[in-house]
Amino acid sequence: MLRDYPNPFNPKVVLFDMDGVLYDSMRNHAKAWVRSMAEFGIEFTVEDAYATEGARGVDTIRMYAKKQLGKELTEAEAQRMYDVKARYFHEMGEAPIFDGVEDLMRKIKADGLKIGIVTGSAQLPLIRRLTSDFGEFITEDQITTAFDVKRGKPHPDPYLTGLRKAGCFQPHEGIVVENAPLGVHAGASAGCFTVAINSGPLPDNTLVSEGAHLLYPTIRAFADDWEALMRHYGMKTS
């Protein structure tokens, strides 16, 4: 265990981030970010893509435009830039589901917990893919996107909204599964037990320092450890 969880642990729902947790998509996102931002005169690195992953895309663009160009973009202006990034991303084809994701979801479902997905994405094709790939575990009502919140990650709003959409759960009833610093911070600040999956190039401490209670190198490792985790906290497992 990395960090003690200060609240009574009574998990009833697991909230997954999308990119870098469910899909091995972050490498393509990073390439699309670097290419599109360069077109608008903004220096943006692969590391920047991972460090800002989980935030609303328009918020990232507005922040970098202000910092590097001295421009206060409107949301509509940032959205047009984000559309360019989205086009480049979709030209690369579909990213695969990570090994272990479906196995983990089956274990969660078998233990009687619900599943939700909380993403900063506003790309409708990606959101539609979630219900296609994971329809056995979720409905569209259990997906929280950039359209559902005004403040994205690292604010707790996305995960608080995810708890509500999944079934009006309390923070101590939620487990958050994240891969990015902003998302880990959002989950922990929402009051949820937060599991970090370091599927990218950032140092482990980057995630731990944002409040992760557990850290795994892959979603497969988390899936393999699910029963032990539930037994550790006295939860019934199948």
N, C-alpha and C positions, 0 to 999 in steps of 0.2 A: 504494500500500500504506500502510495506517495504522500497522501495528506488525509488527515481525519476529516470526516464529514460532520459538521457541527449540528445538523438537524436530525430528528428521527428519520431513519431510512425505511421508507415504505413504498417502494417503487410500484407504480401502476401503469406507467407509460414510458416508452423509450423514444426520444426525439432525435432523429438522424439529420445531420447536415447532408447535402447532396454531393457537390463536387469534392473529390478528394477523400470522400468517405464511402459513398455508394458506387461512384463511378471513378475510374482511373482517367480523369479528364483534365487534371490541372496542368499537365504539360502542354496540352493544346490551348487551354485558356491562356496560359502564360505567353505562348507564341502569338496568339491573337492580340493580347493586350500590348505587347511590345511593338508589334507592327502597326496597329491602329493609332496608338499614342504618338508614335514617331511621325505619322502623317500630319498630325496637328501640332508638331513642334514641341512635344513633351517627351523628356527622357524618362523612360520607364523600363525597369529591368525585370528579369525573371524572378528575382528575389522580391521585388516590389509586388509582383502578382500574387505570390504566396503570402506575403505579409498583410496584404489588404483583402485577401480572399474572404468572402462571407459578407462584406459590406455591400450595400447597394451600388451597382456599377456607376450610376449617375453621381453618387456621393464621392466615389473615388476620383472620377474625372473632374468634378468641381474643385476638389481639394488640390489636385495636382496642377490644374490650370491656374488656380489662385497663387499657389506657391511658386511655380516656375514662370508663368506668363503674366502674372499680376492681373488676371482677368476674373471677374465675378460672373460666371456663367449662369444663365437661367437653367431651370430644370429641363426645359425643352431643348435648349442648346446642347446640354450634356447628353440628353437622350439621343439626339441625332449622332453624336460621336459614339455613343454606346452601340447604336445600331450598326455602325461600321465594324466595331469589334465583334459583335454577334455574327455578322456575315462572314468574317474571316474564320471564326470558330466553327461554324456549321459547314464550311467548305472542307474541313478536315475529316468529316465523317464521324460516326457515332463512337464514343468511348466505351470500352467494355465495363461490365459490372465487376467490381473487385471480388476475388475469391474469398468466400466466407460470409458474404453479405446475406445471401438467401438462407444459408444454414443458420446464421445467427437469428434472422427474423423468424424462422420456424421454431427455434428454441424459445424465443420471446413469446410467440403466440401460444405455444404449448404450455407455458407457465402462466398463461392467463393475463399477460400484460398487453396493452394496446401499443400501437406503433404510429408515430407521426413523422413528418419530414418538414424541416425548417431550412429554407434556402434564401439567400439574398438575391437569387436570380430573378430576372424579369423576362426571361426568354421563354416564350410560350411553347415552342417545340420541346424544350427540355422538360417543362412542367408536364406536358401531355405524356412524355415518355415515362414519367414516374408511375402513372396509373396503369400504363401498359405493362411495364416490367414488374411492378409490385402490387398489382391488383388483388392478389391473394391476401395481402396484408393491410392495405390501406384503401380508403376512398378519397376522392378529390377534396372532400371536406377536411381531411386530416393533413393537408399540405398547406404550409404557410410560406408565402413568397414575398418578394419586394412590394407586391401590390397590396399586401395586408397591413403594412406598417409604414409610418412616416419616418421613424428612426430605425435604421438597420443596425446590424452588429457593428461595434462592440456593445451597443446598448442592450439591455435585457429584453427590450420590447418583442423581438421576434420569438424568443423562447417562451415568454409569458403568453403571447398570442398562440403559440403552438400548443401549450398546455390547455388553453381554453378550447381551441378548435378540436383537439383530440378527445375532449370529454370533460372540460371544466375541472382539470386537476390542479392541485396545489404544487408549489415548487418542490417540496420535499417528497412528492410522489413521482417526480420526473428524473429520468436519466438522460443526459445529453451526450451525444457522440459527435465529436468534432475533430477537425484536422488542422485548423488555422488559429493563430493567436487571437484574432478578433472574435471568432466564434467561441473559443474556449472562455474568453473573458465574458462574453454575452451569457453563456450557459451558467457559469459560476456566479455572476452577478445577479442572475435571475433566481438564484437559490437552489439550483438543481445539482445533483450529483453529476459531475462532468468527467467524461472519459475522453482522453485525447488519443487520436490515432496519427502517428507521425508518418504520413505517406509522402511527404515532400522533403525538400533539402534543408529545412530550417533545423537548427540544433534543438534537441529535446527540451533544454531549459527554456527555450522561447515559449513553449506550450505550458510547461510546468509553472513558470513564473506568472502566467495569466490566470492560474487558479485550478488547473486540472487536478482531479483527485486520483486518477489513475492514468497511466500512459502505456500504450502498446505500440509496437512497431508496425503492425498490420491489423486489418479488420479480422483476418483469419485467426490471429493470435487471441483476439478478444472473443471471437466465437468459440474457440477451443476452451477458453477459461470461464465461459458463462456460468456453467453449473457450479464451479468452485466459488465464483463470486457470489452467487445467490446463497450457497450454503454458508459462506462466511458471514452473511448478514441475516442468516436464519430464515431465508425465503424458501418456500417449497419449490422444488424443481421436478420436472417430469422424469 
